[in-house]
């Protein structure tokens, strides 16, 4: 029994490395990462991002030719690049922020369907959707994406207008007499 335990310890490369280094050199507390979500039957990883009224449905996969790019699907067969779809530089940077952070900008092919909201909300929804799909693709990206705030949904929305008032918070002038 003791021989079997010793043999298992030596054949396991991680434990053998710890034995060679000594117990003091072992890592403090290694973070256990979740298993990666498998791709769907077509090889895509999916992520959904939302911001205000905007929704981004994102799918990504490794680029076959090494020239991966982000394509926004406007109709069934019509696609636009990020630079063509978002005219503001701020929105272009928001859309590509998660890929830039993880250094996977040209390595992945990203196809996006955007609906609702304005351009800024759509760009931020796209950032969240890409970040969620990247975590499914490789769970090692999660700590960096979470620290940057790309995996947190921004839940702020426009407050509704109340009846008897000109706006959500604004009031008509009060008259005592």
TORZAFI-744128 format. One record per residue (C-alpha): x, y, z. Coordinates in Angstrom, 3 decimals. Layout:
N
(node (X, Y, Z))
...
This chain:
177
(node (0.000, 0.000, 0.000))
(node (2.766, 2.420, 0.906))
(node (4.635, 1.509, -2.290))
(node (1.544, 2.255, -4.360))
(node (1.081, 5.696, -2.757))
(node (4.759, 6.518, -3.276))
(node (4.585, 5.398, -6.881))
(node (1.495, 7.573, -7.520))
(node (3.219, 10.572, -5.997))
(node (6.288, 10.200, -8.161))
(node (4.397, 9.578, -11.415))
(node (2.239, 12.674, -10.917))
(node (4.375, 15.467, -12.473))
(node (2.907, 18.270, -10.341))
(node (3.509, 16.455, -7.072))
(node (6.930, 15.290, -8.179))
(node (7.870, 18.904, -8.892))
(node (6.699, 19.918, -5.404))
(node (8.747, 17.133, -3.818))
(node (11.829, 18.261, -5.711))
(node (11.352, 21.910, -4.696))
(node (10.357, 21.147, -1.131))
(node (7.181, 21.945, 0.761))
(node (8.128, 25.593, 1.369))
(node (8.330, 26.394, -2.347))
(node (4.814, 25.088, -3.077))
(node (2.275, 27.703, -4.212))
(node (0.200, 29.243, -1.416))
(node (-3.338, 28.746, -2.688))
(node (-3.761, 27.957, -6.340))
(node (-7.051, 29.263, -7.676))
(node (-9.187, 26.501, -9.090))
(node (-10.620, 27.573, -12.436))
(node (-13.904, 26.170, -13.715))
(node (-13.932, 23.768, -16.622))
(node (-14.255, 25.520, -19.976))
(node (-17.690, 25.454, -21.555))
(node (-17.532, 23.311, -24.659))
(node (-18.187, 24.936, -27.989))
(node (-21.491, 24.260, -29.697))
(node (-21.688, 21.707, -32.496))
(node (-20.423, 24.267, -35.032))
(node (-17.374, 25.268, -32.955))
(node (-18.658, 28.595, -31.597))
(node (-18.553, 29.966, -28.043))
(node (-21.503, 32.206, -27.198))
(node (-21.890, 35.254, -24.953))
(node (-24.725, 37.703, -24.371))
(node (-24.179, 41.279, -23.301))
(node (-26.749, 43.863, -22.260))
(node (-26.598, 47.592, -21.506))
(node (-29.646, 49.854, -21.110))
(node (-31.948, 48.654, -23.920))
(node (-29.160, 47.227, -26.101))
(node (-28.542, 43.502, -26.507))
(node (-25.489, 41.930, -28.138))
(node (-25.463, 38.255, -29.074))
(node (-21.824, 37.297, -29.595))
(node (-20.253, 34.140, -30.972))
(node (-16.552, 33.547, -31.399))
(node (-14.195, 30.825, -32.572))
(node (-10.516, 30.571, -33.444))
(node (-9.787, 32.174, -36.808))
(node (-8.953, 29.679, -39.501))
(node (-6.604, 31.897, -41.495))
(node (-5.143, 33.821, -38.548))
(node (-6.910, 37.012, -39.654))
(node (-9.734, 37.096, -37.122))
(node (-11.907, 40.189, -37.020))
(node (-15.111, 41.439, -35.466))
(node (-18.060, 41.437, -37.841))
(node (-21.429, 42.946, -36.951))
(node (-24.302, 41.265, -38.744))
(node (-26.774, 43.944, -39.858))
(node (-28.980, 41.738, -42.067))
(node (-29.028, 38.044, -42.858))
(node (-26.137, 38.225, -45.331))
(node (-24.716, 41.704, -44.726))
(node (-21.824, 42.301, -42.340))
(node (-19.988, 45.449, -41.189))
(node (-16.654, 45.901, -39.462))
(node (-16.442, 47.622, -36.077))
(node (-14.869, 50.726, -37.637))
(node (-17.684, 50.913, -40.167))
(node (-20.514, 50.303, -37.667))
(node (-19.301, 52.534, -34.806))
(node (-18.244, 55.986, -35.993))
(node (-16.980, 57.185, -32.586))
(node (-13.490, 56.091, -31.539))
(node (-14.771, 55.689, -27.964))
(node (-17.316, 53.087, -29.098))
(node (-14.750, 51.268, -31.265))
(node (-12.407, 50.963, -28.274))
(node (-15.262, 49.750, -26.043))
(node (-16.182, 47.076, -28.579))
(node (-12.620, 45.709, -28.830))
(node (-11.509, 46.247, -25.210))
(node (-11.911, 42.631, -24.022))
(node (-10.000, 41.229, -27.000))
(node (-7.230, 43.793, -26.583))
(node (-6.892, 43.024, -22.865))
(node (-6.583, 39.267, -23.418))
(node (-4.300, 39.736, -26.460))
(node (-6.572, 37.696, -28.751))
(node (-7.412, 40.484, -31.193))
(node (-6.443, 38.791, -34.461))
(node (-6.660, 35.209, -33.271))
(node (-10.450, 34.969, -32.944))
(node (-13.278, 35.382, -35.395))
(node (-16.188, 37.253, -33.765))
(node (-19.704, 37.549, -35.221))
(node (-22.200, 39.810, -33.455))
(node (-25.929, 40.565, -33.676))
(node (-26.849, 43.908, -32.084))
(node (-30.365, 45.087, -31.282))
(node (-31.935, 48.003, -29.420))
(node (-30.478, 51.004, -27.671))
(node (-28.056, 53.547, -29.050))
(node (-24.514, 53.226, -30.300))
(node (-22.870, 53.723, -26.910))
(node (-25.116, 51.157, -25.217))
(node (-24.537, 48.707, -28.040))
(node (-20.754, 49.112, -27.792))
(node (-20.812, 48.433, -24.050))
(node (-23.177, 45.480, -24.521))
(node (-20.765, 44.144, -27.135))
(node (-17.851, 44.459, -24.675))
(node (-19.757, 42.416, -22.060))
(node (-20.826, 39.790, -24.604))
(node (-17.282, 39.315, -25.919))
(node (-15.912, 39.075, -22.366))
(node (-18.452, 36.382, -21.444))
(node (-17.701, 34.404, -24.596))
(node (-13.951, 34.675, -23.920))
(node (-14.414, 33.188, -20.445))
(node (-16.245, 30.255, -22.034))
(node (-13.433, 29.894, -24.574))
(node (-10.629, 30.047, -21.980))
(node (-11.419, 30.322, -18.226))
(node (-7.882, 31.634, -17.573))
(node (-9.018, 35.004, -18.958))
(node (-11.591, 35.475, -16.186))
(node (-9.388, 37.118, -13.496))
(node (-8.044, 39.751, -15.897))
(node (-11.465, 40.480, -17.389))
(node (-13.099, 40.669, -13.952))
(node (-10.400, 43.011, -12.600))
(node (-10.935, 45.318, -15.585))
(node (-14.706, 45.302, -14.926))
(node (-15.629, 43.737, -18.268))
(node (-17.657, 40.870, -16.741))
(node (-19.914, 43.122, -14.652))
(node (-23.193, 44.220, -16.187))
(node (-23.912, 47.920, -15.849))
(node (-27.502, 47.851, -14.566))
(node (-28.157, 51.599, -14.749))
(node (-31.174, 52.502, -16.846))
(node (-33.178, 55.620, -17.580))
(node (-35.647, 56.396, -14.808))
(node (-39.236, 56.544, -15.980))
(node (-41.269, 59.724, -16.123))
(node (-43.876, 60.067, -13.356))
(node (-47.422, 61.281, -13.966))
(node (-48.211, 64.868, -12.999))
(node (-44.579, 65.884, -13.467))
(node (-42.606, 67.137, -16.461))
(node (-39.907, 64.427, -16.092))
(node (-38.528, 61.678, -13.889))
(node (-37.316, 64.007, -11.116))
(node (-38.291, 67.483, -12.242))
(node (-41.307, 69.078, -10.566))
(node (-43.552, 71.932, -11.575))
(node (-42.969, 75.118, -9.590))
(node (-44.716, 75.078, -6.234))
(node (-47.075, 77.956, -5.524))
(node (-48.272, 78.532, -1.972))
(node (-51.164, 80.838, -3.009))
